Amino acid sequence: MSALDRVLPLRYTGDHLAGGLKDLARVRGIGTSDQQRLLNTVTGVLQRRQSDVETVHAHLVQLRDRASENLAFELAARLQAELEAIAWIVAEQKVTPLVPAADAEAYGWDDGLRVTFRIRKGRLCLWEQRSCDRPAAQPLLERIPPRWSAFVARAAELGRRLTDLSH
């Protein structure tokens, strides 16, 4: 989030900015007319649109290199961490190739805990866990794609263990 905010400062595009925020927007050369463009680019990055990802990456690299040249090594390190975070956000997910570029749901259950995974357009977009008895979970468990069964079973067991530890 900090990387996207640094490169695409949407918060400065509102039309109801007060005092200091209005001055920061002016200094950054950002106004209400930039809102849609910035929003489109943020959306593009989160949707892994290559051109938008490359734009954000290049801007962060430029800022990091400038910070290093100015001996601002802590800032350079923070920018490097933001670069790595952006790379992580847009990286290929290792779990979703089980259902490539498709929409799917998978469910796991372990000792009273049901986990739900929702995949949209090949990207994991929801992981939810809740208490659930076996009879209520059974119809969902019968719909698990075979390629997912081992993964969701391990995820449900892990979720239950973590829940047990927190109580």
N, CA and C atoms as an extended XYZ file, in Angstrom:
501
Properties=species:S:1:pos:R:3:atomname:S:1:resname:S:1:resid:I:1 pbc="F F F"
N         0.826       -1.192        0.000 N   MET     1
C         0.000        0.000        0.000 CA  MET     1
C         0.871        1.256        0.000 C   MET     1
N         1.931        1.229        0.784 N   SER     2
C         2.759        2.430        0.834 CA  SER     2
C         3.407        2.715       -0.520 C   SER     2
N         3.771        1.674       -1.254 N   ALA     3
C         4.364        1.884       -2.580 CA  ALA     3
C         3.349        2.504       -3.534 C   ALA     3
N         2.138        1.975       -3.523 N   LEU     4
C         1.110        2.535       -4.409 CA  LEU     4
C         0.777        3.963       -4.005 C   LEU     4
N         0.706        4.215       -2.713 N   ASP     5
C         0.409        5.575       -2.251 CA  ASP     5
C         1.542        6.538       -2.609 C   ASP     5
N         2.767        6.052       -2.553 N   ARG     6
C         3.915        6.903       -2.878 CA  ARG     6
C         3.909        7.299       -4.358 C   ARG     6
N         3.607        6.348       -5.229 N   VAL     7
C         3.673        6.575       -6.669 CA  VAL     7
C         2.343        7.097       -7.227 C   VAL     7
N         1.244        6.647       -6.641 N   LEU     8
C        -0.094        6.993       -7.140 CA  LEU     8
C        -0.938        7.541       -5.984 C   LEU     8
N        -0.668        8.764       -5.553 N   PRO     9
C        -1.285        9.297       -4.325 CA  PRO     9
C        -2.754        9.706       -4.496 C   PRO     9
N        -3.618        8.714       -4.558 N   LEU    10
C        -5.049        8.961       -4.738 CA  LEU    10
C        -5.638        9.856       -3.654 C   LEU    10
N        -5.119        9.749       -2.436 N   ARG    11
C        -5.709       10.514       -1.328 CA  ARG    11
C        -5.633       12.021       -1.533 C   ARG    11
N        -4.779       12.453       -2.439 N   TYR    12
C        -4.655       13.890       -2.701 CA  TYR    12
C        -5.534       14.359       -3.863 C   TYR    12
N        -6.401       13.483       -4.367 N   THR    13
C        -7.221       13.851       -5.518 CA  THR    13
C        -8.663       14.164       -5.140 C   THR    13
N        -8.986       14.086       -3.866 N   GLY    14
C       -10.348       14.384       -3.440 CA  GLY    14
C       -10.673       15.863       -3.586 C   GLY    14
N       -11.933       16.165       -3.724 N   ASP    15
C       -12.321       17.572       -3.883 CA  ASP    15
C       -12.676       18.230       -2.553 C   ASP    15
N       -12.516       17.510       -1.454 N   HIS    16
C       -12.822       18.078       -0.132 CA  HIS    16
C       -11.587       18.071        0.771 C   HIS    16
N       -10.421       18.307        0.218 N   LEU    17
C        -9.198       18.313        1.013 CA  LEU    17
C        -9.137       19.572        1.866 C   LEU    17
N        -8.617       19.403        3.068 N   ALA    18
C        -8.464       20.538        3.968 CA  ALA    18
C        -6.991       20.951        4.033 C   ALA    18
N        -6.747       22.156        4.432 N   GLY    19
C        -5.447       22.769        4.697 CA  GLY    19
C        -4.207       22.055        4.217 C   GLY    19
N        -3.596       21.280        5.130 N   GLY    20
C        -2.323       20.638        4.849 CA  GLY    20
C        -2.373       19.665        3.684 C   GLY    20
N        -3.440       18.887        3.594 N   LEU    21
C        -3.550       17.941        2.481 CA  LEU    21
C        -3.666       18.668        1.147 C   LEU    21
N        -4.374       19.774        1.163 N   LYS    22
C        -4.513       20.566       -0.066 CA  LYS    22
C        -3.150       21.097       -0.501 C   LYS    22
N        -2.334       21.553        0.476 N   ASP    23
C        -0.988       22.032        0.154 CA  ASP    23
C        -0.097       20.904       -0.356 C   ASP    23
N        -0.191       19.736        0.273 N   LEU    24
C         0.604       18.592       -0.196 CA  LEU    24
C         0.212       18.194       -1.621 C   LEU    24
N        -1.068       18.235       -1.921 N   ALA    25
C        -1.521       17.926       -3.277 CA  ALA    25
C        -0.934       18.928       -4.264 C   ALA    25
N        -0.946       20.191       -3.902 N   ARG    26
C        -0.402       21.235       -4.770 CA  ARG    26
C         1.088       21.018       -5.004 C   ARG    26
N         1.828       20.742       -3.930 N   VAL    27
C         3.272       20.532       -4.032 CA  VAL    27
C         3.575       19.312       -4.917 C   VAL    27
N         2.758       18.281       -4.807 N   ARG    28
C         2.974       17.070       -5.607 CA  ARG    28
C         2.428       17.205       -7.029 C   ARG    28
N         1.751       18.322       -7.293 N   GLY    29
C         1.201       18.533       -8.629 CA  GLY    29
C         0.018       17.636       -8.933 C   GLY    29
N        -0.744       17.293       -7.907 N   ILE    30
C        -1.881       16.381       -8.040 CA  ILE    30
C        -3.164       17.147       -7.773 C   ILE    30
N        -4.197       16.845       -8.523 N   GLY    31
C        -5.484       17.484       -8.312 CA  GLY    31
C        -6.627       16.531       -8.599 C   GLY    31
N        -7.826       17.037       -8.469 N   THR    32
C        -9.007       16.206       -8.697 CA  THR    32
C        -9.041       15.641      -10.118 C   THR    32
N        -8.476       16.353      -11.048 N   SER    33
C        -8.481       15.870      -12.439 CA  SER    33
C        -7.606       14.629      -12.625 C   SER    33
N        -6.752       14.319      -11.662 N   ASP    34
C        -5.869       13.146      -11.753 CA  ASP    34
C        -6.498       11.884      -11.161 C   ASP    34
N        -7.627       12.043      -10.515 N   GLN    35
C        -8.209       10.929       -9.767 CA  GLN    35
C        -8.458        9.692      -10.626 C   GLN    35
N        -9.133        9.830      -11.744 N   GLN    36
C        -9.470        8.665      -12.564 CA  GLN    36
C        -8.228        7.994      -13.128 C   GLN    36
N        -7.257        8.788      -13.558 N   ARG    37
C        -6.007        8.224      -14.106 CA  ARG    37
C        -5.275        7.409      -13.040 C   ARG    37
N        -5.160        7.980      -11.841 N   LEU    38
C        -4.476        7.264      -10.763 CA  LEU    38
C        -5.241        6.017      -10.361 C   LEU    38
N        -6.545        6.128      -10.274 N   LEU    39
C        -7.371        4.981       -9.915 CA  LEU    39
C        -7.242        3.870      -10.957 C   LEU    39
N        -7.225        4.241      -12.218 N   ASN    40
C        -7.053        3.238      -13.279 CA  ASN    40
C        -5.707        2.532      -13.166 C   ASN    40
N        -4.670        3.280      -12.819 N   THR    41
C        -3.341        2.673      -12.696 CA  THR    41
C        -3.262        1.775      -11.476 C   THR    41
N        -3.806        2.211      -10.342 N   VAL    42
C        -3.840        1.354       -9.147 CA  VAL    42
C        -4.580        0.062       -9.470 C   VAL    42
N        -5.728        0.188      -10.104 N   THR    43
C        -6.509       -0.987      -10.483 CA  THR    43
C        -5.709       -1.876      -11.426 C   THR    43
N        -5.021       -1.259      -12.366 N   GLY    44
C        -4.194       -2.022      -13.302 CA  GLY    44
C        -3.100       -2.805      -12.605 C   GLY    44
N        -2.456       -2.201      -11.620 N   VAL    45
C        -1.407       -2.905      -10.872 CA  VAL    45
C        -2.016       -4.095      -10.140 C   VAL    45
N        -3.135       -3.861       -9.457 N   LEU    46
C        -3.754       -4.943       -8.688 CA  LEU    46
C        -4.298       -6.050       -9.582 C   LEU    46
N        -4.590       -5.711      -10.833 N   GLN    47
C        -5.029       -6.717      -11.802 CA  GLN    47
C        -3.860       -7.290      -12.605 C   GLN    47
N        -2.653       -6.879      -12.235 N   ARG    48
C        -1.411       -7.359      -12.836 CA  ARG    48
C        -1.276       -6.965      -14.299 C   ARG    48
N        -1.790       -5.798      -14.664 N   ARG    49
C        -1.620       -5.283      -16.027 CA  ARG    49
C        -0.155       -4.873      -16.166 C   ARG    49
N         0.551       -5.511      -17.056 N   GLN    50
C         2.005       -5.378      -17.155 CA  GLN    50
C         2.477       -3.938      -17.294 C   GLN    50
N         1.836       -3.154      -18.140 N   SER    51
C         2.290       -1.776      -18.353 CA  SER    51
C         2.186       -0.951      -17.067 C   SER    51
N         1.132       -1.143      -16.291 N   ASP    52
C         0.973       -0.402      -15.044 CA  ASP    52
C         1.974       -0.875      -13.987 C   ASP    52
N         2.192       -2.175      -13.924 N   VAL    53
C         3.181       -2.714      -12.983 CA  VAL    53
C         4.566       -2.154      -13.312 C   VAL    53
N         4.916       -2.134      -14.599 N   GLU    54
C         6.221       -1.616      -15.016 CA  GLU    54
C         6.358       -0.123      -14.704 C   GLU    54
N         5.278        0.638      -14.866 N   THR    55
C         5.303        2.072      -14.561 CA  THR    55
C         5.598        2.303      -13.086 C   THR    55
N         4.887        1.594      -12.224 N   VAL    56
C         5.088        1.751      -10.781 CA  VAL    56
C         6.485        1.285      -10.398 C   VAL    56
N         6.907        0.153      -10.942 N   HIS    57
C         8.240       -0.380      -10.634 CA  HIS    57
C         9.331        0.617      -11.031 C   HIS    57
N         9.245        1.155      -12.236 N   ALA    58
C        10.257        2.100      -12.713 CA  ALA    58
C        10.310        3.347      -11.839 C   ALA    58
N         9.149        3.836      -11.425 N   HIS    59
C         9.112        5.026      -10.575 CA  HIS    59
C         9.767        4.741       -9.219 C   HIS    59
N         9.465        3.591       -8.636 N   LEU    60
C        10.069        3.230       -7.346 CA  LEU    60
C        11.580        3.036       -7.468 C   LEU    60
N        12.026        2.432       -8.557 N   VAL    61
C        13.474        2.253       -8.779 CA  VAL    61
C        14.155        3.612       -8.873 C   VAL    61
N        13.536        4.520       -9.600 N   GLN    62
C        14.103        5.868       -9.741 CA  GLN    62
C        14.198        6.554       -8.372 C   GLN    62
N        13.143        6.463       -7.568 N   LEU    63
C        13.168        7.074       -6.236 CA  LEU    63
C        14.214        6.418       -5.343 C   LEU    63
N        14.313        5.090       -5.407 N   ARG    64
C        15.305        4.371       -4.601 CA  ARG    64
C        16.720        4.774       -4.984 C   ARG    64
N        16.989        4.830       -6.281 N   ASP    65
C        18.333        5.184       -6.739 CA  ASP    65
C        18.684        6.617       -6.359 C   ASP    65
N        17.709        7.512       -6.458 N   ARG    66
C        17.953        8.908       -6.066 CA  ARG    66
C        18.237        8.999       -4.560 C   ARG    66
N        17.501        8.228       -3.761 N   ALA    67
C        17.737        8.220       -2.315 CA  ALA    67
C        19.148        7.705       -2.007 C   ALA    67
N        19.582        6.664       -2.701 N   SER    68
C        20.940        6.138       -2.496 CA  SER    68
C        22.001        7.156       -2.868 C   SER    68
N        21.795        7.832       -3.992 N   GLU    69
C        22.753        8.853       -4.423 CA  GLU    69
C        22.863        9.981       -3.403 C   GLU    69
N        21.771       10.264       -2.723 N   ASN    70
C        21.758       11.324       -1.706 CA  ASN    70
C        22.126       10.804       -0.316 C   ASN    70
N        22.610        9.551       -0.282 N   LEU    71
C        23.023        8.903        0.963 CA  LEU    71
C        21.877        8.756        1.964 C   LEU    71
N        20.669        8.701        1.481 N   ALA    72
C        19.481        8.478        2.322 CA  ALA    72
C        19.193        6.974        2.298 C   ALA    72
N        20.069        6.228        2.966 N   PHE    73
C        20.026        4.776        2.860 CA  PHE    73
C        18.802        4.154        3.524 C   PHE    73
N        18.305        4.751        4.594 N   GLU    74
C        17.096        4.218        5.227 CA  GLU    74
C        15.905        4.357        4.279 C   GLU    74
N        15.793        5.495        3.617 N   LEU    75
C        14.727        5.680        2.643 CA  LEU    75
C        14.911        4.719        1.475 C   LEU    75
N        16.130        4.552        1.011 N   ALA    76
C        16.401        3.621       -0.083 CA  ALA    76
C        15.993        2.201        0.309 C   ALA    76
N        16.283        1.811        1.538 N   ALA    77
C        15.889        0.479        2.013 CA  ALA    77
C        14.371        0.342        2.070 C   ALA    77
N        13.699        1.383        2.525 N   ARG    78
C        12.228        1.365        2.575 CA  ARG    78
C        11.654        1.230        1.157 C   ARG    78
N        12.232        1.961        0.211 N   LEU    79
C        11.782        1.880       -1.179 CA  LEU    79
C        12.057        0.488       -1.765 C   LEU    79
N        13.187       -0.095       -1.403 N   GLN    80
C        13.483       -1.459       -1.861 CA  GLN    80
C        12.452       -2.438       -1.311 C   GLN    80
N        12.074       -2.270       -0.052 N   ALA    81
C        11.039       -3.128        0.535 CA  ALA    81
C         9.701       -2.945       -0.193 C   ALA    81
N         9.401       -1.718       -0.592 N   GLU    82
C         8.170       -1.460       -1.340 CA  GLU    82
C         8.230       -2.108       -2.723 C   GLU    82
N         9.384       -2.073       -3.360 N   LEU    83
C         9.553       -2.767       -4.641 CA  LEU    83
C         9.291       -4.265       -4.486 C   LEU    83
N         9.839       -4.840       -3.430 N   GLU    84
C         9.645       -6.268       -3.187 CA  GLU    84
C         8.186       -6.581       -2.883 C   GLU    84
N         7.511       -5.675       -2.172 N   ALA    85
C         6.095       -5.882       -1.859 CA  ALA    85
C         5.245       -5.849       -3.128 C   ALA    85
N         5.523       -4.907       -4.011 N   ILE    86
C         4.786       -4.840       -5.278 CA  ILE    86
C         5.032       -6.124       -6.083 C   ILE    86
N         6.275       -6.574       -6.123 N   ALA    87
C         6.587       -7.808       -6.852 CA  ALA    87
C         5.824       -8.991       -6.261 C   ALA    87
N         5.699       -9.027       -4.952 N   TRP    88
C         4.978      -10.115       -4.295 CA  TRP    88
C         3.487      -10.060       -4.635 C   TRP    88
N         2.923       -8.850       -4.622 N   ILE    89
C         1.489       -8.690       -4.892 CA  ILE    89
C         1.135       -9.161       -6.303 C   ILE    89
N         1.993       -8.895       -7.265 N   VAL    90
C         1.666       -9.214       -8.660 CA  VAL    90
C         2.253      -10.556       -9.116 C   VAL    90
N         2.942      -11.249       -8.222 N   ALA    91
C         3.558      -12.524       -8.584 CA  ALA    91
C         2.498      -13.587       -8.849 C   ALA    91
N         2.889      -14.570       -9.615 N   GLU    92
C         2.011      -15.711       -9.864 CA  GLU    92
C         1.711      -16.392       -8.545 C   GLU    92
N         0.458      -16.695       -8.333 N   GLN    93
C         0.075      -17.410       -7.123 CA  GLN    93
C         0.345      -18.893       -7.323 C   GLN    93
N         0.882      -19.525       -6.325 N   LYS    94
C         1.239      -20.937       -6.446 CA  LYS    94
C         0.039      -21.859       -6.258 C   LYS    94
N        -0.997      -21.394       -5.581 N   VAL    95
C        -2.142      -22.258       -5.336 CA  VAL    95
C        -3.130      -22.235       -6.501 C   VAL    95
N        -3.313      -21.113       -7.142 N   THR    96
C        -4.371      -21.012       -8.144 CA  THR    96
C        -4.093      -21.722       -9.465 C   THR    96
N        -2.865      -22.118       -9.814 N   PRO    97
C        -2.728      -22.922      -11.037 CA  PRO    97
C        -3.521      -24.229      -10.994 C   PRO    97
N        -4.005      -24.605       -9.802 N   LEU    98
C        -4.859      -25.782       -9.722 CA  LEU    98
C        -6.165      -25.565      -10.486 C   LEU    98
N        -6.576      -24.297      -10.631 N   VAL    99
C        -7.758      -23.931      -11.410 CA  VAL    99
C        -7.360      -22.723      -12.256 C   VAL    99
N        -6.576      -22.921      -13.323 N   PRO   100
C        -6.001      -21.793      -14.062 CA  PRO   100
C        -7.044      -20.879      -14.695 C   PRO   100
N        -6.874      -19.579      -14.463 N   ALA   101
C        -7.684      -18.519      -15.079 CA  ALA   101
C        -9.179      -18.775      -15.003 C   ALA   101
N        -9.613      -19.421      -13.950 N   ALA   102
C       -11.027      -19.750      -13.831 CA  ALA   102
C       -11.577      -19.229      -12.511 C   ALA   102
N       -12.884      -19.335      -12.370 N   ASP   103
C       -13.547      -19.042      -11.113 CA  ASP   103
C       -13.831      -20.370      -10.429 C   ASP   103
N       -13.574      -20.430       -9.150 N   ALA   104
C       -13.812      -21.674       -8.418 CA  ALA   104
C       -13.942      -21.380       -6.935 C   ALA   104
N       -14.497      -22.340       -6.229 N   GLU   105
C       -14.516      -22.315       -4.770 CA  GLU   105
C       -14.095      -23.687       -4.294 C   GLU   105
N       -13.349      -23.708       -3.208 N   ALA   106
C       -12.928      -24.966       -2.615 CA  ALA   106
C       -13.111      -24.857       -1.112 C   ALA   106
N       -13.444      -25.986       -0.495 N   TYR   107
C       -13.745      -26.003        0.932 CA  TYR   107
C       -12.950      -27.104        1.601 C   TYR   107
N       -12.512      -26.813        2.807 N   GLY   108
C       -11.859      -27.814        3.628 CA  GLY   108
C       -12.513      -27.827        4.991 C   GLY   108
N       -12.392      -28.939        5.682 N   TRP   109
C       -13.000      -29.049        7.011 CA  TRP   109
C       -12.089      -29.854        7.903 C   TRP   109
N       -11.962      -29.423        9.161 N   ASP   110
C       -11.194      -30.171       10.142 CA  ASP   110
C       -11.757      -29.888       11.528 C   ASP   110
N       -12.297      -30.903       12.152 N   ASP   111
C       -12.731      -30.861       13.546 CA  ASP   111
C       -13.508      -29.583       13.910 C   ASP   111
N       -14.551      -29.305       13.152 N   GLY   112
C       -15.425      -28.179       13.468 CA  GLY   112
C       -15.072      -26.862       12.818 C   GLY   112
N       -14.047      -26.840       11.980 N   LEU   113
C       -13.662      -25.605       11.300 CA  LEU   113
C       -13.719      -25.819        9.787 C   LEU   113
N       -14.480      -24.965        9.100 N   ARG   114
C       -14.555      -25.006        7.644 CA  ARG   114
C       -13.785      -23.827        7.078 C   ARG   114
N       -12.953      -24.090        6.077 N   VAL   115
C       -12.263      -23.018        5.365 CA  VAL   115
C       -12.833      -22.950        3.950 C   VAL   115
N       -12.911      -21.727        3.450 N   THR   116
C       -13.417      -21.480        2.103 CA  THR   116
C       -12.369      -20.693        1.337 C   THR   116
N       -12.093      -21.132        0.131 N   PHE   117
C       -11.206      -20.416       -0.779 CA  PHE   117
C       -12.019      -20.053       -2.006 C   PHE   117
N       -12.008      -18.775       -2.371 N   ARG   118
C       -12.711      -18.321       -3.568 CA  ARG   118
C       -11.670      -17.790       -4.554 C   ARG   118
N       -11.737      -18.310       -5.762 N   ILE   119
C       -10.816      -17.911       -6.820 CA  ILE   119
C       -11.644      -17.230       -7.900 C   ILE   119
N       -11.183      -16.058       -8.309 N   ARG   120
C       -11.841      -15.332       -9.388 CA  ARG   120
C       -10.791      -14.985      -10.428 C   ARG   120
N       -11.081      -15.350      -11.660 N   LYS   121
C       -10.172      -15.114      -12.781 CA  LYS   121
C        -8.768      -15.637      -12.490 C   LYS   121
N        -8.718      -16.783      -11.830 N   GLY   122
C        -7.443      -17.420      -11.557 CA  GLY   122
C        -6.673      -16.853      -10.378 C   GLY   122
N        -7.262      -15.927       -9.615 N   ARG   123
C        -6.577      -15.315       -8.467 CA  ARG   123
C        -7.353      -15.607       -7.189 C   ARG   123
N        -6.644      -16.018       -6.172 N   LEU   124
C        -7.258      -16.230       -4.870 CA  LEU   124
C        -7.712      -14.887       -4.325 C   LEU   124
N        -8.998      -14.739       -4.052 N   CYS   125
C        -9.495      -13.446       -3.585 CA  CYS   125
C       -10.183      -13.544       -2.224 C   CYS   125
N       -10.386      -14.749       -1.692 N   LEU   126
C       -11.003      -14.881       -0.376 CA  LEU   126
C       -10.504      -16.136        0.298 C   LEU   126
N       -10.152      -15.991        1.554 N   TRP   127
C        -9.890      -17.136        2.418 CA  TRP   127
C       -10.670      -16.843        3.673 C   TRP   127
N       -11.621      -17.705        3.970 N   GLU   128
C       -12.497      -17.484        5.106 CA  GLU   128
C       -12.530      -18.760        5.937 C   GLU   128
N       -12.620      -18.615        7.229 N   GLN   129
C       -12.788      -19.788        8.076 CA  GLN   129
C       -13.872      -19.499        9.095 C   GLN   129
N       -14.644      -20.543        9.395 N   ARG   130
C       -15.725      -20.401       10.371 CA  ARG   130
C       -16.051      -21.752       10.981 C   ARG   130
N       -16.662      -21.698       12.144 N   SER   131
C       -17.104      -22.917       12.804 CA  SER   131
C       -18.204      -23.561       11.982 C   SER   131
N       -18.148      -24.889       11.897 N   CYS   132
C       -19.136      -25.599       11.089 CA  CYS   132
C       -19.087      -27.071       11.464 C   CYS   132
N       -20.260      -27.688       11.684 N   ASP   133
C       -20.245      -29.116       11.978 CA  ASP   133
C       -20.121      -29.920       10.684 C   ASP   133
N       -19.759      -31.172       10.816 N   ARG   134
C       -19.494      -32.019        9.639 CA  ARG   134
C       -20.712      -32.155        8.723 C   ARG   134
N       -21.919      -32.383        9.267 N   PRO   135
C       -23.067      -32.520        8.350 CA  PRO   135
C       -23.311      -31.267        7.498 C   PRO   135
N       -23.109      -30.093        8.064 N   ALA   136
C       -23.298      -28.856        7.296 CA  ALA   136
C       -22.202      -28.678        6.252 C   ALA   136
N       -21.011      -29.136        6.558 N   ALA   137
C       -19.879      -28.986        5.639 CA  ALA   137
C       -19.891      -30.033        4.523 C   ALA   137
N       -20.466      -31.181        4.768 N   GLN   138
C       -20.368      -32.311        3.838 CA  GLN   138
C       -20.777      -31.984        2.400 C   GLN   138
N       -21.919      -31.303        2.165 N   PRO   139
C       -22.276      -31.012        0.767 CA  PRO   139
C       -21.229      -30.154        0.046 C   PRO   139
N       -20.599      -29.265        0.779 N   LEU   140
C       -19.548      -28.432        0.179 CA  LEU   140
C       -18.292      -29.248       -0.084 C   LEU   140
N       -17.950      -30.119        0.847 N   LEU   141
C       -16.744      -30.928        0.708 CA  LEU   141
C       -16.853      -31.885       -0.487 C   LEU   141
N       -18.055      -32.317       -0.792 N   GLU   142
C       -18.253      -33.228       -1.927 CA  GLU   142
C       -18.018      -32.533       -3.266 C   GLU   142
N       -18.024      -31.195       -3.277 N   ARG   143
C       -17.820      -30.440       -4.514 CA  ARG   143
C       -16.368      -30.040       -4.736 C   ARG   143
N       -15.463      -30.419       -3.855 N   ILE   144
C       -14.054      -30.014       -3.972 CA  ILE   144
C       -13.446      -30.630       -5.227 C   ILE   144
N       -12.843      -29.804       -6.088 N   PRO   145
C       -12.125      -30.380       -7.232 CA  PRO   145
C       -11.016      -31.296       -6.713 C   PRO   145
N       -10.849      -32.473       -7.311 N   PRO   146
C        -9.853      -33.437       -6.816 CA  PRO   146
C        -8.449      -32.845       -6.650 C   PRO   146
N        -8.064      -31.948       -7.542 N   ARG   147
C        -6.718      -31.362       -7.457 CA  ARG   147
C        -6.555      -30.490       -6.224 C   ARG   147
N        -7.670      -30.063       -5.610 N   TRP   148
C        -7.627      -29.187       -4.443 CA  TRP   148
C        -7.702      -29.944       -3.122 C   TRP   148
N        -8.107      -31.179       -3.124 N   SER   149
C        -8.453      -31.859       -1.874 CA  SER   149
C        -7.320      -31.862       -0.850 C   SER   149
N        -6.111      -32.182       -1.243 N   ALA   150
C        -4.997      -32.219       -0.283 CA  ALA   150
C        -4.712      -30.817        0.265 C   ALA   150
N        -4.723      -29.809       -0.614 N   PHE   151
C        -4.438      -28.441       -0.176 CA  PHE   151
C        -5.468      -27.957        0.834 C   PHE   151
N        -6.756      -28.101        0.538 N   VAL   152
C        -7.779      -27.568        1.444 CA  VAL   152
C        -7.837      -28.347        2.747 C   VAL   152
N        -7.528      -29.643        2.700 N   ALA   153
C        -7.485      -30.430        3.940 CA  ALA   153
C        -6.361      -29.922        4.850 C   ALA   153
N        -5.181      -29.665        4.265 N   ARG   154
C        -4.068      -29.126        5.065 CA  ARG   154
C        -4.389      -27.732        5.585 C   ARG   154
N        -5.024      -26.900        4.749 N   ALA   155
C        -5.373      -25.546        5.175 CA  ALA   155
C        -6.371      -25.569        6.320 C   ALA   155
N        -7.349      -26.471        6.256 N   ALA   156
C        -8.339      -26.571        7.335 CA  ALA   156
C        -7.681      -27.040        8.627 C   ALA   156
N        -6.783      -28.015        8.518 N   GLU   157
C        -6.082      -28.492        9.710 CA  GLU   157
C        -5.223      -27.378       10.313 C   GLU   157
N        -4.506      -26.653        9.484 N   LEU   158
C        -3.692      -25.539        9.965 CA  LEU   158
C        -4.569      -24.471       10.614 C   LEU   158
N        -5.674      -24.121        9.959 N   GLY   159
C        -6.583      -23.128       10.516 CA  GLY   159
C        -7.109      -23.538       11.877 C   GLY   159
N        -7.482      -24.818       12.011 N   ARG   160
C        -7.962      -25.291       13.308 CA  ARG   160
C        -6.871      -25.229       14.364 C   ARG   160
N        -5.662      -25.656       14.003 N   ARG   161
C        -4.555      -25.608       14.977 CA  ARG   161
C        -4.273      -24.178       15.427 C   ARG   161
N        -4.265      -23.255       14.483 N   LEU   162
C        -4.025      -21.833       14.838 CA  LEU   162
C        -5.156      -21.291       15.711 C   LEU   162
N        -6.384      -21.683       15.410 N   THR   163
C        -7.519      -21.268       16.226 CA  THR   163
C        -7.391      -21.829       17.630 C   THR   163
N        -6.982      -23.101       17.746 N   ASP   164
C        -6.796      -23.727       19.065 CA  ASP   164
C        -5.728      -22.992       19.865 C   ASP   164
N        -4.643      -22.567       19.191 N   LEU   165
C        -3.560      -21.868       19.879 CA  LEU   165
C        -4.000      -20.516       20.397 C   LEU   165
N        -4.927      -19.881       19.698 N   SER   166
C        -5.343      -18.517       20.091 CA  SER   166
C        -6.352      -18.544       21.226 C   SER   166
N        -6.852      -19.695       21.584 N   HIS   167
C        -7.840      -19.764       22.680 CA  HIS   167
C        -7.249      -20.218       23.961 C   HIS   167
